[in-house]
Amino acid sequence: MDASGRVAVVTGGGRGVGRGVALTLARAGADVAILYRRRHESAAETRAELQALGRQAEAYHCDVSDRERVAETFAQIKERFGRIDILVNNAGLASWGNFIHDTTPQEWDKVMKTNVYGPYHCAREALPVMREQKQGWIVNISSAITQNYMPTGGPYGVAKAGLEALTRILAWEETANNIHVNCIGPGLVETEMGRKLMHVEDLKPLYPQFPFGRICQPEDIANMVLFLCSQEGSYIQGQIIYVSGAVAGVKS
C-alpha cells in the first residue's frame, strides 16, 4: 500500500501506538508531522527515525486539548508541508480507575478534553485543508472498552464512546468532500501505557491468556491505519474496527 506524496499528522506520535503509526506511514512513502504533549526526547528520536527513512518529518509540542495551540500547530504544519492528507487522532488520556461517584470534575474534564475535544480541534483544523484538496483521511483511535464497559472506567469509556460518535457523524458530513473518516478500537497494546494499565513491567507472561497467544502490537494498529488510508480501503467509511484479537467486538 502506497502513501507516497501524502502528508500525515499523527497526534501522540512520539511513542507507543502513535510512533508505530508514524513509522508505518513513512515506510509507505508519507511525510509525517507528529504531535506530542510530553517526552520531548522520545518525540525527537521518532522524528530522527522518520527522517532516516528518507521522509520529511517534524515534531511539534502540542497539547490537543488546547484549541489555540492546535490551531497554531496546524498552521505551522500547513506552512511547512504545504498540505495535510491524513490525520490520525491517536493522543489519549486514561482515567484513574475510580467509580464515577468518586471521579472528580477535574479528572472528568481532563479526560474529555483530551479524548473528545482534542480530535474535534484537530479535525476542525485539518478539514478545510482536506476539502480544498478534495480528498483526505481521518482515523480516530478509540478503544475496545466501548465493547465491554466496566466499572472504574467511566471517564475513559464515555470519552471513547463520544469519539466513536464523532467518527460516524464526520463520515456522514464529509463523504461528499471525498474525506474518509473511520475509527480503530485497539484492545490491550504492548506499550508503556499498556504495562501501566496492567500494573506490570512485562506483559509477556500474560500472552497465554490472550487469543493467538500474544498481545496486540503497535504495528497491528498501524497496519490497519495504513489500510484505511489506502486505495484498497477506499470503500470503507464511518466504521469502528476493533483490532483486539477477539478480546472485544465478537458477539455470540
C-alpha positions in Angstrom: 0.0 0.0 0.0 1.4 3.3 -1.2 1.2 6.6 0.7 3.7 8.5 -1.5 3.1 12.2 -1.8 0.9 12.4 1.2 1.4 14.3 4.4 0.2 12.7 7.6 -0.4 14.2 11.0 -0.2 11.8 14.0 -1.1 13.1 17.4 0.6 11.3 20.3 3.1 10.3 17.7 6.3 10.3 19.8 5.9 6.8 21.3 3.7 3.8 21.6 0.9 3.3 19.1 1.5 6.8 17.6 5.1 6.1 16.9 4.2 2.8 15.2 1.6 4.5 13.0 4.1 7.3 12.1 6.8 4.8 11.1 4.4 2.6 9.1 3.1 5.6 7.1 6.6 6.8 6.5 7.7 3.4 5.2 4.7 3.6 2.8 6.0 6.9 1.5 4.3 9.6 3.5 5.9 12.6 5.1 4.9 12.9 8.7 4.2 15.5 11.4 4.0 14.1 14.9 2.4 16.0 17.8 3.4 15.3 21.4 2.5 16.6 24.8 5.3 15.3 26.9 8.5 13.3 26.4 10.4 15.6 24.1 13.3 13.2 23.9 11.0 10.3 22.6 9.5 12.7 20.0 12.9 13.7 18.8 14.0 10.1 18.5 10.9 9.3 16.5 11.5 12.3 14.2 15.0 11.1 13.6 13.8 7.6 12.7 11.3 9.0 10.3 14.0 11.2 8.6 16.3 8.1 8.4 13.6 6.5 6.3 14.1 9.4 3.8 10.9 11.2 4.7 10.3 14.8 5.7 9.3 14.8 9.3 8.8 17.3 12.1 7.8 17.0 15.8 5.5 19.7 17.3 4.9 20.2 21.0 1.1 20.4 21.2 -1.5 19.6 23.8 -4.5 18.7 21.7 -6.9 19.8 24.4 -5.7 23.4 23.9 -7.7 24.7 21.0 -5.5 27.7 20.3 -2.3 25.7 20.4 -3.8 23.2 18.0 -4.7 26.0 15.6 -1.2 27.4 15.8 0.4 23.9 15.2 -1.7 23.1 12.2 -0.9 26.4 10.7 2.8 25.6 11.1 2.3 22.2 9.6 0.4 23.6 6.6 3.2 26.2 6.1 6.0 23.5 6.5 4.5 20.7 4.4 2.0 22.5 2.1 -0.8 20.1 2.6 -2.5 17.7 5.0 -3.8 14.4 3.7 -4.0 12.1 6.7 -5.0 12.9 10.3 -4.6 10.2 12.9 -6.1 11.2 16.2 -4.2 8.9 18.5 -3.4 11.1 21.5 -5.4 9.9 24.5 -5.5 10.0 28.3 -6.7 7.3 30.6 -8.7 7.8 33.8 -7.6 6.9 37.3 -9.8 3.9 37.7 -12.3 5.2 40.2 -16.1 4.7 40.3 -17.9 7.6 38.7 -19.2 8.6 42.2 -15.5 9.1 43.2 -14.3 10.8 39.9 -13.6 14.5 40.4 -15.0 17.0 37.9 -11.4 18.0 37.2 -10.4 14.5 36.1 -13.6 14.1 34.1 -12.9 17.3 32.2 -9.3 16.5 31.6 -10.1 13.1 30.0 -12.9 14.5 27.9 -10.8 17.4 26.7 -8.0 15.2 25.5 -10.0 12.2 24.1 -13.0 14.0 22.6 -12.2 17.7 22.3 -8.7 17.0 21.1 -9.8 15.0 18.0 -12.5 17.7 17.3 -9.9 20.5 17.5 -7.6 18.6 15.2 -10.3 17.6 12.7 -11.6 21.2 12.6 -8.2 22.5 11.6 -7.5 19.7 9.1 -10.9 19.6 7.3 -10.6 22.9 5.5 -7.3 21.8 4.0 -8.7 18.4 3.0 -11.8 20.0 1.5 -9.6 22.3 -0.6 -7.6 19.3 -1.8 -10.8 17.4 -2.4 -9.6 14.3 -0.5 -8.5 13.3 2.9 -8.4 10.6 5.5 -9.1 10.8 9.2 -8.6 7.8 11.5 -9.6 8.1 15.1 -8.1 5.7 17.7 -10.7 4.6 20.2 -10.6 1.6 22.4 -12.2 -1.9 22.7 -13.5 -0.7 26.1 -16.6 0.5 24.2 -17.5 -3.1 23.5 -17.2 -4.1 27.2 -17.9 -1.3 29.5 -16.5 -2.0 33.0 -16.7 -0.4 36.5 -14.0 2.2 37.2 -13.5 3.1 33.5 -16.1 5.8 33.5 -14.4 8.9 32.0 -12.3 7.0 29.6 -15.2 4.8 28.4 -17.6 7.7 27.9 -14.9 9.7 26.1 -14.1 6.9 23.7 -17.8 6.4 23.0 -18.0 10.1 22.2 -15.1 9.7 19.8 -16.8 6.9 18.0 -19.9 9.0 17.6 -17.8 11.9 16.3 -16.3 9.4 13.8 -19.7 8.4 12.4 -21.1 11.9 12.3 -18.0 13.3 10.5 -18.2 10.4 8.0 -21.8 11.3 7.1 -20.8 15.0 6.8 -17.6 14.6 4.8 -18.3 11.8 2.3 -19.4 14.3 -0.3 -16.0 16.0 0.1 -14.2 12.7 -0.6 -12.9 12.6 3.0 -12.8 9.2 4.6 -13.4 9.0 8.3 -13.0 5.8 10.3 -12.1 4.6 13.8 -10.0 1.8 15.2 -10.6 0.3 18.6 -7.5 -1.4 20.0 -7.5 -3.9 22.8 -4.6 -4.0 25.2 -1.5 -3.0 23.3 2.1 -3.8 24.3 3.3 -0.3 25.1 4.3 1.6 28.2 0.7 2.6 28.7 -0.4 -1.0 28.4 2.0 -2.0 31.1 0.9 0.7 33.4 -2.8 -0.2 32.9 -2.0 -3.8 33.8 0.4 -2.8 36.7 3.2 -4.9 35.4 6.7 -4.3 34.0 6.4 -7.1 31.4 3.3 -8.2 29.5 4.8 -11.3 28.0 3.7 -13.6 31.0 0.1 -12.6 30.1 0.4 -13.9 26.5 -1.2 -17.3 27.2 -4.4 -15.5 28.4 -5.0 -13.9 25.0 -6.3 -15.3 21.8 -3.5 -16.1 19.3 -1.1 -16.3 22.3 0.1 -12.7 22.1 -0.9 -9.1 22.9 -1.7 -6.5 20.2 1.4 -4.7 19.0 1.6 -1.0 17.8 2.2 -2.4 14.3 -1.2 -4.2 14.3 -2.9 -0.8 14.7 -0.5 0.9 12.3 -1.2 -1.6 9.5 -5.0 -1.0 9.9 -4.4 2.8 9.7 -2.4 2.3 6.5 -5.1 0.1 5.0 -7.9 2.6 5.8 -5.9 5.4 4.2 -5.1 3.3 1.0 -6.9 2.8 -2.3 -7.6 -0.8 -1.1 -9.6 0.6 1.8 -11.3 3.4 -0.1 -14.9 2.0 0.2 -14.8 1.8 4.0 -16.4 4.8 5.6 -17.8 5.6 9.1 -16.7 2.3 10.6 -15.4 1.3 14.0 -13.0 -1.5 13.5 -11.8 -3.4 16.6 -8.2 -4.7 16.5 -8.2 -6.7 19.6 -7.6 -10.4 18.7 -11.2 -11.3 19.5 -10.9 -9.8 23.0 -13.7 -7.4 22.1 -16.1 -6.9 19.3 -17.1 -10.5 18.8 -20.7 -11.2 19.6 -22.1 -14.7 20.4 
